[in-house]
Amino acid sequence: MAGSRTNSRLAGDLLIELSRAGDLPLHRQIEASIRDGIRSGRLRLGTSLPPTRTIAADLGVSRGVVVEAYQQLVAEGYLTSRTGGYTQVAIGPESTPTPVRSVPVPAPRIDFGYGRADVSNFPRVAWLRSIRRVLIEAPNDRFGYLSGRGVPELREALADYLNRVRGTSARPDDVVVSTGYAQGIALLVQVLAQSGAKRLAVEDPCADDDARLVAASAGLEVVGVPVDQDGIRVDVLDRTDADAVVLTPSHQWPTGGVLSAESRAAVLRWASRRGALVIEDDYDAEYRYDRAPIGAMQGLAPDHVVYAGSASKTLAPGLRLGWLVVPRHLVDDVAAAKIAADRGSAALDQLAFADFLSRGEFDRHLRRMRPVYRRRRDALLTALRERAPELEPVGVAAGLHLVAWLPPDLDENAMVNAAARRGLGVYGVAPYRISCAGDGGLIFGYATLSERTITEGISILAAVISEVRSGDPHPPGRGERFSRVGIVERAGAAAQAEHANDVYPRRDS
Ligand SMILES: Cc1ncc(COP(=O)(O)O)c(C=O)c1O
């Protein structure tokens, strides 16, 4: 991490050394800076650390990176999370270093991390066929500089697919291919700012990092609008004076609500009245288990809604493939912003995806994965019902994650930290709240875990609940906290073999 490109920056009054050139992940670098500050006495016992959002904005990293660093330091005992959502230095320089604290806490053995597709099921063979085919057949000019919208083959295939499956109203010329939703939202925010927009509304809570960071650097104010079980509160949105709103109407992230037909109509009336833009993040609509899919909002008002999709949940985030269906009056500006950003996405990947879509391989992959994810979701729901009935799962009908609300006597932070000490990765809703307080809840991603591992994880969670309830934590012993082998031995050889399935990739045939 040392080197000429290492920068010391003040982030929310904390001096953090960050290098984007080194091998060390960003969250590890932030951890190291704070740990050093505590060890040297620069950060004294009882000092309150700035909110993760502030540090993330100052450093230009996603909030998840800072949350991960804080969680690690809490697990190591350097920091403590206080009710009310703030974090304090838990030890003085005289109490460090102790041999125990200098040993890094391992990554969770069972990790309900959300937002992940099971990339071990990536359809490698079918993708390879598509790559091979397009490499042989693509005309030479596809290897030159391309339009900011993307290759025509992919825009045609996407428009066909989205109109057929998601009920959009898309022409190939309305489509702009991006490197994932992250870039798509950045391009949109940029275009909005250039056109004089001042305020961007987002759902509260939401996975707002992508939108929030670019909005802040483009000078747009971000306002959070609370969601209830039916999605965003349109009555509150109405009072925000926003120029655009980012929504996840098919499966609110993270709470899983579906925006009701009535609310959809109300949002569209709001957009039409204000001349505002609705950005529809349709991030996981393909995975719907118990009810018929709900068509995209874009199909109802293509002049007011940008549809945003991504291959990150359906195929793999590493592909960095995303797409926007943009109202006609904005599409040239968005395509120009894409050219200015990176001269266009990689042509071969776009052509391969176009081939994959138009040959029905994407549909086949989704048909194959839906029952896999459904079984994992069912295992999670059964385990929660049997072993943690005090938790209330919501938003279970779709996607790759669910939220379980906690009863008032179970503090969210205490649960997350106690679970981490037992090698269980569960994640709170609070870090994703913008300004609206709300009930404590845990987000469970289930897509990458086998059914047996899910059941085992929820058994550990049941012990965590008892520990937090007793108010007299009996943290696991050193072996359990710091030795991966110790935990696996206790869980048994079968679980160990099962866990191996979660870790090592399987190939499709
Ligand atoms: C709410 C939400 N939208 C969109 C995405 C997709 O982002 P990207 O395409 O940049 O990987 C994710 C991925 O986790 C997400 O959680």
The ligand as a Gaussian input file, in Angstrom:
#p B3LYP/6-31G(d) Opt

LIG

0 1
 C      -30.360000      -2.262000      -5.510000
 C      -29.371000      -2.711000      -6.549000
 N      -29.446000      -2.196000      -7.784000
 C      -28.585000      -2.576000      -8.751000
 C      -27.598000      -3.504000      -8.506000
 C      -26.671000      -3.899000      -9.617000
 O      -25.531000      -3.114000      -9.596000
 P      -24.380000      -3.347000     -10.703000
 O      -25.074000      -3.611000     -12.004000
 O      -23.599000      -2.078000     -10.731000
 O      -23.570000      -4.514000     -10.270000
 C      -27.469000      -4.043000      -7.243000
 C      -26.397000      -5.029000      -6.995000
 O      -26.163000      -5.534000      -5.952000
 C      -28.390000      -3.643000      -6.234000
 O      -28.315000      -4.149000      -4.993000

